[in-house]
Amino acid sequence: MMRKASCVASTSEHGFVLVAVLWIIAGLSALAMIFAVYLSNSAQALAVNDTGLKAEALVSASLELTAYQLLLAGDKARPALGSFHFRLDNADVLVSFTSEAARIDLNFAPKEMLANLFAGLGADQQAAREYADRIVGWRTRPTANAANDEEALYGAAGLAYSPRQALFTHVNELSLVLGMTPVLIDRALPFVTVFSGSSNVDVLIAPPEIIAALPGMTPSALKDFLSQRPALTRDSPAVAAALGPAQASATIPISTCRRISSEVVIALGGNQDPYRVLSWHDDVEAGRRPQKMASD
């Protein structure tokens, strides 16, 4: 009888041990699965970061080569726009660059040019003139001992900030200008800059939307100019004749700033400092950073 009880007890103990072993195995399996998921996520994160680093290295190489080519060409022969191709790190890179003078400078463009741009982008004439007024008001310092009407408008609109009343430091400041809508800002950003430093634009390389915004330009004159432009050189009388009613804009500004592949803006320098990065916009998701600007 005692032997039978002993056998039963032994069997029960073996059962408990088996259950414990099974629980341990299940726990180890769960731990292994968690570790496998962790490794997979880590590998993916490292791969994405590696892609971001490679992309940034390629962009940096593009800047160096663009600055080298532009400086090598010299001031007189320096192209306002162009492109080239190179291979690096098993990647084919196509680089394009354009003078910032191809864009309308928010800090210096006349009010009529700004209004024409917004009208061409879909705003009605009255709203377009209002947008232009507010941009000029944002960038203009009020005269001494005069009522600050621009600041009063922002206060009346219930905004918690006042207009800068100094030069734009970034095109994204358009979102702070009173009355500007997100849709219109998105449409305008490809055509504006703060790096040109000129009240005029380079009509030989500017897009049609900007040529249409020139004061005095008409639809028929725009069509005629665009058809003649491929054959034009930087001869002011010829450009003026081709522009017709907008010939006051025939002065072609020369800018030392180039926009590279729509992502980076550089300013050419000298021998010690060949170029400075003015703006860098990185669209790579890994290590994505906001647009940054030089402090000087």
C-alpha positions, 0 to 999 in steps of 0.5 A: 500500500505504501509502495502504491502511494509512493508511486502516485506521489512520484507520478504527481511530482513528475507531472508538476515538473513537466508542467514547469518545464513546459512553462519555461519552454513557453517563456523562452519561446516568447522571449526568442520571438520578442528578441527576433522582432527587436532584431528585425526592427533594429535591422530595418532602422539601421538600414533606413539610417544608412540610406539617409547617411548615404543620401546626405553624402551624395547631396554633399558631393553634389554641392562640392562638384557644383561649386567647383564647376561654377567657380572654375567657370569664372564670373563672366562665363558662369552659367545661370542654370545647368546640370551634370551627372556623376556616379558615387557609391553605386549610385547614379546622381543627376544634379541640376542647379539654377540661379536664385535670380530665376525666382521672385525675391519676397524682400525686394520685388515690387508690389505689382509683381507680387500681386500679378504672381498671386493672381496668376496662381489663382487668387482674384485681383482684389485678394492678390493686391491685398496679399501683396500689400501685406507682404510689403507691410511685413518686410517694411519698417514703419516710419518714425513717429507714425501710426503702425497701421500694419501692426494694428491690422494683425491686432484687429485680426486677433493674432498673437504676434505682430508683423516682422516689419523687417526683411523675410528670413525664410520663405516659410514666413509667408504662413505668418503673413496676414490673410495668406492661405495654405493653398496659395502659399504651397503654390507660391513657394516654388516661385519665391526666394529670399536669396536673390537680393534683386527687385527683378528676375532673370527672364532668360531662365525664369519659369513662365509663371514668373514672366507672366507676373512682370509689370506690364506683361500681357498674355500675347506678349508672354507668348511672343517672349517665350517663343523668342527666349531660346534664341536670346542672349544676355544682350539687354536691348534684345531682351528688352525688345522681346519683352515688349510692354514689360521691357522695364524688367529687361535688366537681368540680375546676376546672383551668386546663389544657386539652388541645387536640385531644388533642395539646397541653396548655396552662395558662392564665395572665394578661395578660402570659403568656396561656398556657404550653405544658405538653406538645406531641405532634406526629404529623406525620412531617416534622420529627417531634419527641418529646413535650416539656414545659415546664421549669417 
